[in-house]
Amino acid sequence: QEADKFLDTAANDNDATSHLLDMTHHVIDLSDLDNLDDNLNDILDFSSSSKNNLPPFEKAILINNAGSLGHLGPCMNITSLKELQTSLDFNITSSLWVSTRFVRSFSQQQQQQQQQ
């Protein structure tokens, strides 16, 4: 809901540069590492901009606002290795993987653009 509000505000901004912005947002389950790549494949298909008659992106910004505090307190209070692994996968592994895939996809799009 907050993302929708932000995007609506930015898209309706009367600033002279607002027409240059192409913003989208996606919601995916970062705790589901088994399906993360499939979800990212759909989202990070920058070649789809040419399919939709949009100009190639000059810049792309990833905003990943996912995270969970999970267990707060002394490490001796962590109840299981599974709890620790789940927290690390959600907060660290998935975030790093999303960033890696985003940079890789955008870089490929930029290289293809330069070759044309």
Secondary structure by P-SEA (a helix, b strand, c coil): caaaaaaaaaaacccccccccbbbbbbbccccccaaaaaaaaaaccccccccccccccbbbbbbccccccccccccccccaaaaaaaaaaccaaaaaaaaaaaaaaaaaaaaaaac
